[in-house]
């Protein structure tokens, strides 16, 4: 992965199914994997603390994995998004999902939010953090669309 924000440089297992992740852009975040493990039966092996403690960086820092098992591998971009959301922020995935749900092009979405195309592209790609005002604008736009329908 060439995006520093999605390249993990260090991972440490913490008690209670928490991971501490350090990314190449310098950000360190904690992510709680309990909800992810509950949702995906293929990850149930991570409920075992001994297995969970054996976390390792995946190839090129693009993921974390356990026991060299492809079924026990989680992508860096998804982990970063979950960590940001769990810590009260808004991830790039919010923008992607909002645009997809409403079938908006980058140009149409930027216009709807009153942003430049370039800035929205930065948010969508995860190059810049999504500000609370932008996340709220997405929600407000949806409400306006429902009222107009």
N, C-alpha and C positions, 0 to 999 in steps of 0.2 A: 504494500500500500504506500502510495506516495504522500497521502495526506497525514501530516504530523498529528492532527487531532484524532485520527483513527488508528494510530500506531501505538501499541502498548510497549513500554520499555521495561516495566517492572510489574509483577503481580505477587500479591501475598494473600494467603488464606487467613481469615480471621474467624473467631468463634461465631456460632449462630448463622452459618452459611453466608458470611459477608466476605467480599473480596475488596482489597485495596488495590486500585489500578493507577499506575502512573503512565501518562501519555507523553509522546515525544514533544508536544508543545508545552510541557512543564506542568500541566494540570494533574492533580492527584484527586481521585474520587473514590468513594466507597459505594458499592452496589450490593444490595440484598438480593441474593439469588433464590430465596425461599419461594416467592411467588412464581418465578420462572420454572423452578423444578416441579412445583405443584401442577402447573399448567401443561407441562410436557413430560409424559410418562417415560420417554426415552432417557430422561435425565435423572431418574429415580436413584440411580447409584450414587448420586451426589448427596443423598441424605445420610450416607455413612460418613461420619467425621474423618475417619482415617483416609478414605478415598478423597474427600474434599480437600484435605490438607496437601495432597500431592499435585496441586495445580501447577501448571507450567505454561510458559509463553508458547504460543503457536508459531508457526513459521513466519518470519519477517515481522513479528509483533502484530499480525493481523487478527489474532484470536488468542484465546486461552483454551487449554485442553487438559484432560485428565487421562492418565494411563494409556497414552498414545492411541486412544480410541476415538475414531471420527464421530461416533455418536455422542461423545462427551466433549464437544467443542463448541465454543460460543464466540461469535464474531465481535471484534473490537468496536465497530460502529454501533452495533446493537447494545453492547454493554455500556458504552458511553451515554447513549440516549437514555437507557434505563436509569443510570446513575444520576444524570442531570434531572430527570423527572422525579426520582425519589427524593432528591434534595430541593424540590420546589421550583425547579427551572423548567424551561421549555426546550425541547430538543428539535433538531432539524426534521425529525420524523413527523412532528406536528404539521409543519408546512407541507411536506410531501403528502400526507394523508388528506389534508384540507384541499389541496389542489386536485388530488385524485378524486375525492368524493364529489367535487363540483365540476369535474372535467375542465379545469381551468388551465390555459397555457400560461407560461411564465409571464408573457406580456399582459394577459387579462388579469392574472392574480396580482401583479404589481400595481396595475391601475386600480383594482378594487381596494387595495390596501393603502394607496397613496404613496407607494415606494418606487424607487427606481428599479428597473429590471435587474441591474447589476447587484444592488443590495439584496434584493429578494433571492437572487441566485446564490449569493454568499450564505444566506440563512439556510436555504434549502440544501446546500451541499455540506453544511456543517462547518464552513470556514469561519463563520462568525456566530456568536451565541444569539439565539432568538430572544429579543427583548420582550418583556411582559406586555408592552404596548402593542406589539405586533401580534402576539398570541391573542390578546383581547380583541384586536381589530378583526381577526379571523372569526371569532365567535360572534362579534357584532354584525359582521357581514352576513353570516348565516341567518341571524335573526331577521335582518332586513329582507333577505331573500324569501324567507317563510312568510313574512307579512305581505310581501308583494304578490305571492302566489295565490 
